Amino acid sequence: MAATAVRYLRSVGAATVAEPVPAHPRPDLRAVGADERLPPDPGEFRRVLGHFASGVTVITATDADGPAGFACQSFASLSLDPPLIAFMVARTSTTWPRIARAGAFCVNVLGADQGELCRGFAVSGADKFAGVTHEPAPVSGAPRLTGVPAWLDCTIHAVHTGGDHLIVVGRVNALDAVAEDGAPLLFHQGRFGNFSLPGKSS
């Protein structure tokens, strides 16, 4: 039938039939790349990382509206020369813009008996400094909370984007460890805890 159709087209003066267009080559098959996999479930991500115990801090600052602060477990030392530390804060934080405007902050390292103090700074929309005694840090004037085992007075050195958080790098201008043997407040799997420091050998 195809040959008959070609003879008919030629007899009526139709243009020569073009050669068939070759088929496109089949694409190479490949495995899904690691960067193409679905991301981990947020709940599972949080559950697994909850196995990593961390210390707890309160980051404070003073701006034109007064003292501001929030509880922060994402804190780490970064560099000895120059002396730098880092902490992570959610980009949705309402406290961070106030700290950013201040340009400086104090890291208050919490002790084992300061779980309630931490909870007070973890809430949103409340007066976090109600009933909390503090004094100005020596360089920035940011609130240095009374009774914390250690503190670091810093200026903002750099800010980087990290997904839904910001990575804040601070340059340390002054610091002190008030209680050398004080046990730290730890956070592990959604709960506060602590550990006893070994006794000093005689």
PECOR-V904209 format. One record per residue. RES is the residue in one small letter. PHI is phi in whole degrees, -180 to 180 (999 if undefined). PSI is psi in radians with two decimals (999 if undefined). Layout:
# PECOR-V904209
[[RES/PHI/PSI] [RES/PHI/PSI]]
This chain:
# PECOR-V904209
[[m/999/-0.67] [a/-63/-0.72] [a/-64/-0.69] [t/-62/-0.73] [a/-65/-0.67] [v/-66/-0.76] [r/-61/-0.67] [y/-66/-0.77] [l/-62/-0.67] [r/-68/-0.63] [s/-69/-0.48] [v/-96/0.16] [g/82/0.35] [a/-68/2.69] [a/-61/2.67] [t/-59/2.38] [v/-68/2.26] [a/-69/2.73] [e/-66/2.58] [p/-58/2.44] [v/-75/2.20] [p/-64/2.55] [a/-69/2.57] [h/-67/2.53] [p/-64/2.55] [r/-69/2.41] [p/-66/2.58] [d/-67/2.38] [l/-82/2.48] [r/-148/2.81] [a/-77/2.76] [v/-69/2.25] [g/-67/2.72] [a/-60/-0.57] [d/-81/0.00] [e/-104/-0.03] [r/-74/2.72] [l/-63/2.47] [p/-67/2.76] [p/-61/2.63] [d/-62/2.31] [p/-55/-0.68] [g/-65/-0.72] [e/-69/-0.66] [f/-59/-0.81] [r/-66/-0.71] [r/-63/-0.79] [v/-67/-0.78] [l/-69/-0.31] [g/-64/-0.28] [h/-76/-0.18] [f/-91/1.97] [a/-77/2.46] [s/-136/2.79] [g/-75/3.04] [v/-130/2.40] [t/-130/2.91] [v/-124/2.12] [i/-93/2.18] [t/-126/2.77] [a/-158/2.93] [t/-129/2.18] [d/-120/-2.90] [a/-63/-0.39] [d/-93/0.02] [g/112/-2.82] [p/-74/2.57] [a/-140/2.69] [g/-174/2.83] [f/-152/2.67] [a/-76/2.42] [c/-145/2.11] [q/-100/-0.22] [s/-89/1.27] [f/-130/2.51] [a/-158/2.66] [s/-74/2.63] [l/-126/-0.76] [s/-152/2.52] [l/-90/-0.61] [d/-137/1.70] [p/-78/2.87] [p/-73/1.89] [l/-126/2.55] [i/-127/2.98] [a/-144/2.59] [f/-143/2.77] [m/-113/2.43] [v/-137/2.46] [a/-63/2.46] [r/-68/-0.27] [t/-89/-0.01] [s/-60/2.36] [t/-89/-0.25] [t/-85/-0.60] [w/-56/-0.77] [p/-57/-0.57] [r/-70/-0.70] [i/-67/-0.69] [a/-62/-0.71] [r/-65/-0.64] [a/-67/-0.58] [g/78/0.01] [a/-153/2.81] [f/-160/2.90] [c/-121/2.28] [v/-93/2.04] [n/-102/1.92] [v/-82/2.14] [l/-87/2.59] [g/-95/3.03] [a/-60/-0.48] [d/-97/0.28] [q/-114/0.55] [g/-63/-0.73] [e/-66/-0.65] [l/-60/-0.74] [c/-63/-0.77] [r/-60/-0.63] [g/-64/-0.58] [f/-89/-0.08] [a/-91/-0.22] [v/-83/2.84] [s/-119/2.43] [g/88/-0.02] [a/-104/2.93] [d/-81/1.67] [k/-69/-0.38] [f/-97/0.09] [a/-63/2.09] [g/77/0.09] [v/-100/2.09] [t/-86/2.50] [h/-159/2.91] [e/-140/2.81] [p/-68/2.39] [a/-67/2.62] [p/-64/-0.52] [v/-102/-0.94] [s/-86/-0.42] [g/80/0.06] [a/-65/2.65] [p/-62/2.16] [r/-103/1.92] [l/-70/2.40] [t/-68/2.34] [g/90/0.01] [v/-76/2.53] [p/-66/-0.51] [a/-156/2.74] [w/-150/2.73] [l/-136/2.18] [d/-98/2.10] [c/-133/2.76] [t/-113/2.66] [i/-71/2.14] [h/-98/-0.71] [a/-164/2.74] [v/-135/2.25] [h/-124/2.64] [t/-85/2.34] [g/-136/1.36] [g/66/-2.19] [d/-87/0.14] [h/-123/2.91] [l/-112/2.48] [i/-103/1.93] [v/-102/2.16] [v/-104/2.23] [g/-118/2.48] [r/-94/2.22] [v/-82/2.19] [n/-106/-0.45] [a/-158/2.67] [l/-164/2.83] [d/-164/2.62] [a/-111/1.82] [v/-73/-0.69] [a/-120/1.69] [e/-61/-0.60] [d/-103/0.19] [g/-71/2.38] [a/-75/2.46] [p/-83/2.79] [l/-86/2.22] [l/-114/2.67] [f/-123/2.19] [h/-150/2.15] [q/50/0.80] [g/80/0.13] [r/-132/2.69] [f/-85/2.61] [g/-158/-3.11] [n/-157/3.02] [f/-138/2.70] [s/-88/2.32] [l/-74/2.44] [p/-64/2.56] [g/-68/2.64] [k/-74/2.45] [s/-76/2.54] [s/-80/999]]
